[in-house]
Structure formats: C-alpha cells, structure tokens
C-alpha cells in the first residue's frame, strides 16, 4: 500500500510541475489549501456515512478518494509519505502498532 501512495505522491508532484490545466488534480491544487482541506473533509464524511450505512463497497471506493485527497494535501504542505511512515514507526515504538497517539505531554516526550 505504501508503494501506491508513494507513486501517487510522485505523480502529484510531477503534475504540479507540468501545470496540466485539464487535470482534476491540477484544478484541486490551484484551488488552494482550503479547497484541498474541504475535499478531504468531504471524503472523510462520505466514508463515515457509508460505514454507518454498512456499505462495504462504498467505503472501499470512498477510502481510495480519501487517501488521494490526503496525498494531494500532503504534497501542498511539502509532506512526503515517508514523513508519515516515520511518524507511524515512532508511535509503534512508543505505544505498539494498534494504538493511537496519546494526547498531552506523553506524545510530546516521544517526539522526534
């Protein structure tokens, strides 16, 4: 999975350099960070609603859209997938793989 996201990230970076006006990705990037964040929120909401509705296939499709929009936002913020994987590895060392980052001083104490 991380390979697919890495490839997506590279494709978005390349597209930003070519400025292909007909590309949906280029239009999203041109809309600015607020538009990218809005699209990300919309996709997260769609995943949530489809999950509550127990629509497995829709959750799969909308999850792909969510990952795509998240990767577009990362690219705009100069975040690479590797940055995120490193954070996940750091958390795994601190809390185990299946745990979410704790809030508060404990999270900061283990930061890079």
C-alpha positions as CSV (number, residue, x, y, z in Angstrom):
1,X,0.0,0.0,0.0
2,X,2.7,2.5,0.8
3,X,4.2,1.9,-2.6
4,X,0.9,3.0,-4.2
5,X,0.8,6.1,-2.1
6,X,4.5,6.9,-2.9
7,X,3.7,6.6,-6.6
8,X,0.6,8.8,-6.2
9,X,2.7,11.4,-4.3
10,X,5.3,11.4,-7.1
11,X,2.6,11.7,-9.8
12,X,1.0,14.7,-7.9
13,X,4.4,16.4,-7.6
14,X,5.0,15.9,-11.3
15,X,1.6,17.1,-12.2
16,X,2.2,20.3,-10.2
17,X,5.3,21.0,-12.3
18,X,3.6,20.4,-15.7
19,X,0.6,22.5,-14.8
20,X,-1.8,20.4,-16.9
21,X,-4.9,22.6,-16.8
22,X,-7.4,19.8,-17.7
23,X,-6.3,17.6,-14.8
24,X,-8.7,17.4,-11.9
25,X,-5.7,17.2,-9.6
26,X,-4.3,20.4,-11.0
27,X,-7.6,22.1,-10.5
28,X,-7.7,20.9,-6.9
29,X,-4.2,22.2,-6.3
30,X,-5.0,25.5,-8.0
31,X,-8.0,26.0,-5.7
32,X,-5.6,26.3,-2.7
33,X,-5.2,24.6,0.6
34,X,-8.7,25.5,1.9
35,X,-10.2,23.7,-1.1
36,X,-8.0,20.7,-0.6
37,X,-8.9,20.5,3.1
38,X,-12.6,20.8,2.2
39,X,-12.4,17.9,-0.2
40,X,-10.5,15.8,2.4
41,X,-13.3,16.5,4.9
42,X,-16.0,15.7,2.4
43,X,-14.4,12.3,1.6
44,X,-13.9,11.5,5.3
45,X,-17.6,12.3,5.8
46,X,-18.6,10.0,2.9
47,X,-16.5,7.2,4.3
48,X,-18.2,7.7,7.7
49,X,-21.7,7.8,6.3
50,X,-21.1,4.7,4.1
51,X,-19.7,2.8,7.1
52,X,-22.7,3.7,9.2
53,X,-24.9,2.5,6.3
54,X,-22.9,-0.7,6.2
55,X,-22.0,-0.3,2.6
56,X,-18.6,-2.1,2.3
57,X,-18.1,-1.4,-1.4
58,X,-18.8,2.3,-1.0
59,X,-16.4,2.5,2.0
60,X,-13.7,1.0,-0.2
61,X,-14.3,3.5,-3.1
62,X,-14.5,6.5,-0.8
63,X,-11.4,5.4,1.2
64,X,-9.5,5.5,-2.1
65,X,-10.8,9.0,-2.6
66,X,-9.9,9.9,1.0
67,X,-6.3,8.7,0.5
68,X,-6.0,10.5,-2.8
69,X,-7.2,13.8,-1.3
70,X,-5.0,13.4,1.8
71,X,-2.0,12.8,-0.5
72,X,-2.8,16.0,-2.5
73,X,-2.9,18.0,0.7
74,X,0.4,16.4,1.9
75,X,2.0,17.4,-1.4
76,X,0.8,21.0,-1.0
77,X,2.3,21.1,2.5
78,X,5.6,19.6,1.5
79,X,4.9,16.4,3.4
80,X,6.1,13.2,1.9
81,X,4.6,9.8,2.6
82,X,7.9,8.9,4.2
83,X,7.4,11.6,6.8
84,X,4.1,10.0,7.8
85,X,5.6,6.5,7.8
86,X,8.3,7.7,10.1
87,X,5.7,9.1,12.5
88,X,3.8,5.8,12.4
89,X,7.1,3.9,13.2
90,X,7.8,6.3,16.1
91,X,4.3,5.7,17.5
92,X,4.7,2.0,17.1
93,X,7.9,2.1,19.2
94,X,6.2,4.1,21.9
95,X,2.7,2.5,22.0
96,X,2.5,-0.5,19.8
97,X,1.2,-0.8,16.3
98,X,-2.5,-0.7,17.0
99,X,-2.6,2.3,19.3
100,X,-3.4,5.9,18.5
101,X,-1.1,8.7,19.7
102,X,-1.9,9.8,23.2
103,X,-2.7,13.4,23.7
104,X,-0.7,15.7,26.1
105,X,2.9,15.6,27.5
106,X,3.4,11.9,26.7
107,X,3.0,12.5,23.0
108,X,5.5,15.3,23.0
109,X,8.0,13.4,25.1
110,X,8.4,10.8,22.4
111,X,8.6,13.2,19.5
112,X,11.5,13.3,17.1
